[in-house]
Amino acid sequence: MHYSHKKILRSTFIRYAMKRTNCSITLLSLCIALALQACGHGNAGENRDRATTGIDGPEAFIVKRDSLSSSIRIPGELKAYQEVDLYAKVNSFIKTLKVDIGSEVKAGQLLAVLDAPEINSQLAAAESRLKSQEAPYISSKATYERLLETSKTPGTVSRNDLDIAFAKQESDLAQFEAAKANLREIIANRNYLEIKAPFDGVITARNVSPGAYVGPSGRGSELPIFTLREQKNLRLVVNVPEGYISYLSRENTVAFTVKALPNRHFEAKVSRLAGALDNRLRSQRTEMDVRNTDGALLPGMVAEVSIPIKSRPGSFVIPSSAVLNSTEGMYIIKISGGKTIWVPITVGGNGTGKTEIFGDIREKDTLILRASEEFRDQAGIAGSPIVK
């Protein structure tokens, strides 16, 4: 092909390629413009909707005084009103057991008879010693009385003889009283051979059998003969946390339930407050007296105690979502002058989605309903808050 023809064809191809490229660029530019226009219309519509409804501030509420009436549930334990382990006072053997586990006994009832033969021997010896000391005392007393009567006649009895007779009488009297005291001691020890109930109750443990050797704790018998518990009256023991001790006082009534009787509800009155906090649990031991005439409740049962909580004077009750629990402390977020202000507070009771608070807060203050750390202290807010 001639060179001029080649040159003409090459210039024609270049113009055709450039024309195709310009068409592609024009088409791409048109698509981008349409997309931007669509986005612009969307933002404009959203802004128009927001301007129409006014929803551009955080949800808030106006503080007003309210009352908090709820309860907390904490575990407690039922204990016998009186409980005692019965040991033998003297070293002896079990002769007879009159009761067993589950026996209901009355105060003064005989529970067991013990046998200690050496005590009978000691008793006989003490009685003989008493008689041997009684005779000299009677003789010396009679001698002194005769000399005293005779001395009323002047010159018949010297003063020295009268004093000697009186001293002999006092010495014999002292020995006679010592013999009587020794006899009383042995009789008292013999009475310890009968184990009697100190109060009305139920025998809940028996650790020996007839013939067993028993004695004081740590001497011949590590375990008690019987364990006696009073069950007609029980103690409900609750360790109330420090934050709730102000809600309970004497004569307050609390309700409780036990797992063994899920369909029954019981009540008890606060009878005793420890008046101090436990060093380990930081709680106050509180006791309630419980009447248990039907015997349905047993010592050792775990109870679920419901303690009523009512707001205290001078407090505000707000939704729990308005309380901000941050690493720096407890706060509520107040809206004032178009800014969010963190106000430190102290939290009291809570329940049913509400919390009792104390702090620098007044009625008709505006607080953020759902507090979070996204609302920084002294930060401005966009638009007006939505007050609910």
C-alpha positions as CSV (number, residue, x, y, z in Angstrom):
1,M,0.0,0.0,0.0
2,H,1.2,3.4,-0.7
3,Y,2.6,5.4,2.3
4,S,0.0,8.2,2.0
5,H,-2.8,5.7,2.1
6,K,-1.4,4.2,5.3
7,K,-1.2,7.6,6.9
8,I,-4.8,8.3,6.1
9,L,-6.0,5.0,7.6
10,R,-4.0,5.6,10.8
11,S,-5.4,9.0,11.4
12,T,-9.0,7.8,10.8
13,F,-8.5,5.0,13.4
14,I,-7.2,7.4,16.0
15,R,-10.1,9.7,15.5
16,Y,-12.5,6.7,15.9
17,A,-10.8,5.6,19.2
18,M,-10.9,9.0,20.7
19,K,-14.5,9.3,19.9
20,R,-15.3,6.0,21.6
21,T,-13.3,7.1,24.7
22,N,-15.1,10.4,24.9
23,C,-18.5,8.6,24.8
24,S,-17.5,6.3,27.7
25,I,-16.3,9.3,29.8
26,T,-19.4,11.2,29.1
27,L,-21.6,8.2,30.1
28,L,-19.6,7.7,33.4
29,S,-19.9,11.4,34.2
30,L,-23.7,11.2,33.7
31,C,-24.0,8.2,36.1
32,I,-22.0,10.0,38.8
33,A,-24.1,13.1,38.5
34,L,-27.3,11.1,38.8
35,A,-26.0,9.3,41.9
36,L,-25.0,12.5,43.6
37,Q,-28.3,14.1,42.8
38,A,-30.1,11.1,44.3
39,C,-28.0,11.3,47.5
40,G,-28.7,15.0,47.7
41,H,-32.4,14.5,47.4
42,G,-32.2,11.8,50.2
43,N,-30.4,14.0,52.6
44,A,-32.7,16.8,51.9
45,G,-35.7,14.6,52.6
46,E,-34.2,13.3,55.8
47,N,-33.4,16.9,57.0
48,R,-36.8,18.0,56.0
49,D,-38.4,15.1,58.0
50,R,-36.2,15.9,61.0
51,A,-37.1,19.6,60.8
52,T,-40.8,18.7,60.6
53,T,-40.7,16.3,63.7
54,G,-38.0,18.1,65.8
55,I,-36.4,14.8,66.8
56,D,-32.8,15.9,67.2
57,G,-32.1,15.9,71.0
58,P,-31.7,13.1,73.6
59,E,-34.7,11.7,75.5
60,A,-35.1,13.4,78.8
61,F,-37.6,13.8,81.7
62,I,-38.4,16.3,84.4
63,V,-37.5,15.3,88.0
64,K,-40.3,15.2,90.5
65,R,-40.7,13.7,93.9
66,D,-42.0,10.2,94.0
67,S,-42.2,7.3,96.4
68,L,-40.4,4.0,96.0
69,S,-42.3,1.0,97.3
70,S,-40.7,-2.3,96.6
71,S,-38.8,-5.1,98.4
72,I,-35.6,-6.9,98.3
73,R,-35.2,-10.7,98.8
74,I,-32.3,-12.0,100.8
75,P,-31.7,-15.4,102.3
76,G,-32.1,-16.2,106.0
77,E,-31.9,-19.2,108.3
78,L,-34.4,-20.6,110.8
79,K,-32.8,-21.5,114.1
80,A,-34.2,-23.0,117.3
81,Y,-35.1,-20.3,119.8
82,Q,-33.2,-22.3,122.5
83,E,-30.7,-25.1,121.8
84,V,-28.6,-27.0,124.2
85,D,-26.2,-30.0,124.2
86,L,-26.6,-32.1,127.3
87,Y,-23.5,-33.7,128.8
88,A,-22.9,-35.7,132.0
89,K,-21.6,-33.6,134.9
90,V,-19.7,-36.5,136.5
91,N,-17.9,-39.5,135.0
92,S,-20.4,-42.3,134.9
93,F,-22.1,-44.9,132.8
94,I,-25.5,-44.7,131.0
95,K,-28.0,-46.8,133.0
96,T,-31.3,-45.9,131.4
97,L,-32.4,-43.7,128.5
98,K,-35.9,-42.4,128.8
99,V,-36.2,-40.6,125.5
100,D,-35.0,-40.9,121.9
101,I,-34.7,-38.8,118.7
102,G,-37.9,-37.0,118.0
103,S,-39.3,-37.2,121.5
104,E,-41.1,-34.1,122.7
105,V,-40.2,-33.3,126.3
106,K,-41.3,-30.9,129.0
107,A,-39.1,-28.8,131.3
108,G,-37.9,-30.9,134.2
109,Q,-38.7,-34.2,132.5
110,L,-36.2,-37.1,133.2
111,L,-34.2,-37.9,130.1
112,A,-31.6,-40.4,131.3
113,V,-30.3,-42.1,134.5
114,L,-26.6,-42.5,135.0
115,D,-24.7,-44.9,137.3
116,A,-21.6,-44.1,139.3
117,P,-21.1,-46.6,142.2
118,E,-18.3,-44.6,143.8
119,I,-20.7,-41.7,144.5
120,N,-22.8,-43.9,146.7
121,S,-19.7,-44.9,148.7
122,Q,-18.7,-41.2,149.0
123,L,-22.2,-40.4,150.2
124,A,-22.1,-43.0,153.0
125,A,-18.6,-41.8,154.1
126,A,-19.8,-38.2,154.2
127,E,-22.8,-39.1,156.3
128,S,-20.6,-40.9,158.8
129,R,-18.2,-38.0,158.9
130,L,-21.0,-35.6,159.6
131,K,-22.2,-37.7,162.6
132,S,-18.7,-38.0,163.9
133,Q,-18.4,-34.2,163.8
134,E,-21.8,-33.6,165.3
135,A,-21.1,-35.3,168.6
136,P,-18.1,-33.2,169.6
137,Y,-19.9,-30.1,168.7
138,I,-22.9,-31.0,170.8
139,S,-20.6,-31.8,173.8
140,S,-18.5,-28.7,173.5
141,K,-21.6,-26.5,173.2
142,A,-23.1,-28.0,176.3
143,T,-19.9,-27.5,178.2
144,Y,-19.7,-23.9,177.3
145,E,-23.3,-23.2,178.2
146,R,-22.9,-24.8,181.6
147,L,-19.7,-22.8,182.3
148,L,-21.4,-19.7,181.1
149,E,-24.3,-20.2,183.5
150,T,-22.0,-21.0,186.4
151,S,-19.9,-17.9,185.7
152,K,-22.8,-15.8,186.7
153,T,-21.9,-16.6,190.3
154,P,-18.9,-14.4,191.1
155,G,-15.6,-16.4,191.7
156,T,-16.9,-19.8,190.5
157,V,-15.3,-19.9,186.9
158,S,-12.3,-18.0,185.7
159,R,-12.6,-15.9,182.6
160,N,-9.9,-17.9,180.9
161,D,-11.7,-21.2,181.3
162,L,-14.8,-19.7,179.8
163,D,-12.9,-18.4,176.8
164,I,-11.3,-21.8,176.2
165,A,-14.7,-23.5,176.3
166,F,-16.1,-21.0,173.8
167,A,-13.2,-21.5,171.4
168,K,-13.6,-25.3,171.6
169,Q,-17.3,-24.9,170.8
170,E,-16.5,-22.7,167.7
171,S,-13.9,-25.1,166.5
172,D,-16.2,-28.1,166.7
173,L,-18.9,-26.0,165.0
174,A,-16.6,-25.2,162.1
175,Q,-15.7,-28.9,161.6
176,F,-19.4,-29.8,161.8
177,E,-20.3,-27.2,159.1
178,A,-17.5,-28.5,156.9
179,A,-18.9,-32.0,157.2
180,K,-22.4,-30.8,156.2
181,A,-21.0,-28.9,153.2
182,N,-19.1,-32.0,152.0
183,L,-22.3,-34.1,152.3
184,R,-24.2,-31.5,150.3
185,E,-21.6,-31.6,147.6
186,I,-21.8,-35.3,147.2
187,I,-25.6,-35.2,147.2
188,A,-25.5,-32.6,144.5
189,N,-23.2,-34.8,142.4
190,R,-25.5,-37.7,142.9
191,N,-28.4,-35.6,141.6
192,Y,-26.3,-35.1,138.4
193,L,-26.8,-38.8,137.7
194,E,-30.3,-37.8,136.5
195,I,-30.3,-35.8,133.2
196,K,-33.4,-33.6,133.0
197,A,-34.8,-31.3,130.3
198,P,-34.0,-27.6,131.0
199,F,-36.9,-26.4,128.8
200,D,-39.7,-27.7,126.6
201,G,-38.5,-29.0,123.3
202,V,-37.7,-31.9,121.0
203,I,-34.7,-34.3,121.2
204,T,-33.0,-33.9,117.9
205,A,-29.9,-36.0,118.6
206,R,-28.9,-39.0,120.7
207,N,-25.3,-40.0,120.6
208,V,-25.0,-42.8,123.3
209,S,-26.6,-46.1,124.2
210,P,-27.1,-47.8,127.6
211,G,-23.8,-48.9,129.2
212,A,-21.8,-46.2,127.5
213,Y,-19.1,-44.3,129.5
214,V,-19.8,-40.6,129.6
215,G,-18.4,-37.5,131.3
216,P,-17.9,-33.8,130.9
217,S,-17.0,-32.5,127.4
218,G,-13.5,-33.6,126.5
219,R,-13.4,-36.1,129.4
220,G,-14.8,-39.5,128.5
221,S,-17.4,-38.1,126.0
222,E,-16.7,-35.9,123.1
223,L,-20.3,-35.9,121.9
224,P,-23.3,-34.8,124.0
225,I,-25.7,-37.4,125.3
226,F,-28.7,-35.5,123.8
227,T,-29.3,-32.3,121.8
228,L,-32.5,-30.5,122.8
229,R,-34.1,-27.8,120.7
230,E,-37.1,-25.6,121.3
231,Q,-39.2,-25.7,118.1
232,K,-42.5,-24.0,119.1
233,N,-40.6,-20.8,118.8
234,L,-37.9,-20.2,116.2
235,R,-35.5,-17.4,115.3
236,L,-35.2,-16.2,111.7
237,V,-31.7,-14.9,111.3
238,V,-30.9,-12.6,108.4
239,N,-27.7,-10.7,107.6
240,V,-29.0,-7.4,106.2
241,P,-26.5,-5.6,103.9
242,E,-25.2,-2.2,105.0
243,G,-27.1,-0.4,102.3
244,Y,-30.5,-1.6,103.5
245,I,-30.2,-1.5,107.3
246,S,-32.0,1.8,107.6
247,Y,-35.2,0.2,106.2
248,L,-35.6,-2.1,109.1
249,S,-36.3,-1.3,112.8
250,R,-37.8,-3.2,115.7
251,E,-41.4,-4.3,115.3
252,N,-41.2,-4.2,111.5
253,T,-42.9,-7.1,109.8
254,V,-41.3,-9.1,107.1
255,A,-42.6,-12.0,104.9
256,F,-40.7,-15.1,104.1
257,T,-41.0,-18.5,102.4
258,V,-39.2,-21.8,102.5
259,K,-38.5,-24.3,99.7
260,A,-40.1,-27.2,101.7
261,L,-43.5,-25.3,101.8
262,P,-43.7,-23.3,98.5
263,N,-47.4,-22.7,98.8
264,R,-47.3,-21.2,102.3
265,H,-46.2,-17.6,103.2
266,F,-45.1,-16.8,106.7
267,E,-44.6,-13.5,108.6
268,A,-42.3,-12.5,111.4
269,K,-41.6,-9.4,113.5
270,V,-38.1,-7.9,113.9
271,S,-37.1,-8.5,117.5
272,R,-33.4,-8.0,117.8
273,L,-30.8,-5.9,115.9
274,A,-27.1,-6.5,116.4
275,G,-26.4,-2.7,116.4
276,A,-23.0,-3.3,114.6
277,L,-21.8,-4.6,111.2
278,D,-20.1,-7.9,110.7
279,N,-16.4,-7.2,109.9
280,R,-16.4,-9.8,107.1
281,L,-19.8,-9.5,105.5
282,R,-20.4,-5.8,106.3
283,S,-24.0,-6.7,107.3
284,Q,-26.1,-6.4,110.4
285,R,-27.4,-9.6,112.1
286,T,-31.1,-9.2,112.5
287,E,-33.4,-11.7,114.3
288,M,-37.1,-12.2,114.0
289,D,-39.3,-14.3,116.3
290,V,-41.4,-16.9,114.5
291,R,-44.3,-18.8,116.1
292,N,-44.2,-22.4,115.0
293,T,-47.1,-24.0,116.9
294,D,-47.9,-26.5,114.2
295,G,-44.3,-27.6,113.8
296,A,-44.3,-27.0,110.0
297,L,-41.0,-25.1,110.1
298,L,-37.8,-26.8,111.2
299,P,-34.5,-25.4,112.5
300,G,-31.9,-25.2,109.8
301,M,-34.4,-24.4,107.0
302,V,-33.2,-21.7,104.6
303,A,-35.8,-19.0,104.1
304,E,-36.2,-16.3,101.4
305,V,-37.0,-13.1,103.3
306,S,-38.8,-10.2,101.6
307,I,-37.8,-6.9,103.2
308,P,-40.0,-3.9,102.3
309,I,-38.3,-0.8,101.0
310,K,-39.9,2.6,101.1
311,S,-38.2,5.8,99.9
312,R,-36.8,8.0,102.6
313,P,-37.6,11.7,103.2
314,G,-35.5,14.1,101.0
315,S,-34.8,11.6,98.3
316,F,-35.8,11.5,94.6
317,V,-36.9,8.5,92.7
318,I,-35.9,8.3,89.0
319,P,-35.8,5.6,86.3
320,S,-32.9,3.3,86.8
321,S,-31.7,3.9,83.2
322,A,-31.0,7.6,84.1
323,V,-28.2,6.5,86.6
324,L,-24.8,6.4,85.1
325,N,-22.4,3.9,86.8
326,S,-19.0,4.9,85.6
327,T,-15.5,4.1,86.8
328,E,-15.4,7.4,88.6
329,G,-18.6,6.9,90.5
330,M,-22.4,7.2,90.2
331,Y,-23.9,10.2,88.2
332,I,-27.0,11.5,86.7
333,I,-26.7,13.7,83.6
334,K,-28.6,17.0,83.8
335,I,-29.4,19.2,80.9
336,S,-29.0,22.9,81.6
337,G,-28.3,25.8,79.3
338,G,-27.9,23.6,76.3
339,K,-25.2,21.5,78.0
340,T,-25.0,18.1,79.7
341,I,-23.8,18.3,83.3
342,W,-22.6,15.3,85.3
343,V,-24.0,15.4,88.8
344,P,-22.5,13.0,91.4
345,I,-25.2,11.1,93.4
346,T,-25.6,8.5,96.1
347,V,-27.9,5.6,95.3
348,G,-30.4,4.2,97.9
349,G,-32.9,1.5,97.3
350,N,-34.1,0.3,93.9
351,G,-36.9,-1.8,92.5
352,T,-39.5,-2.0,89.7
353,G,-37.1,-0.2,87.3
354,K,-36.7,2.8,89.7
355,T,-33.8,4.0,91.9
356,E,-33.7,6.2,94.9
357,I,-31.0,8.9,94.7
358,F,-29.5,11.6,96.8
359,G,-27.4,14.5,95.6
360,D,-27.4,18.1,94.3
361,I,-30.7,17.8,92.4
362,R,-33.9,19.8,92.5
363,E,-37.4,19.4,91.4
364,K,-38.1,20.3,87.7
365,D,-34.5,19.6,86.7
366,T,-34.2,18.0,83.3
367,L,-32.3,14.7,83.2
368,I,-31.3,12.4,80.3
369,L,-33.5,9.3,80.4
370,R,-30.8,6.9,79.2
371,A,-27.5,8.0,80.6
372,S,-24.3,6.9,79.0
373,E,-20.7,8.1,78.7
374,E,-21.4,9.3,75.2
375,F,-22.9,12.5,76.8
376,R,-19.7,14.1,78.1
377,D,-19.6,16.6,81.0
378,Q,-20.1,20.2,79.9
379,A,-20.7,19.2,76.3
380,G,-23.3,20.9,74.1
381,I,-26.3,19.1,72.7
382,A,-27.8,19.5,69.2
383,G,-31.4,20.6,69.3
384,S,-33.9,20.5,72.1
385,P,-34.2,17.5,74.4
386,I,-37.3,15.3,73.9
387,V,-39.1,15.5,77.3
388,K,-41.2,12.5,78.2
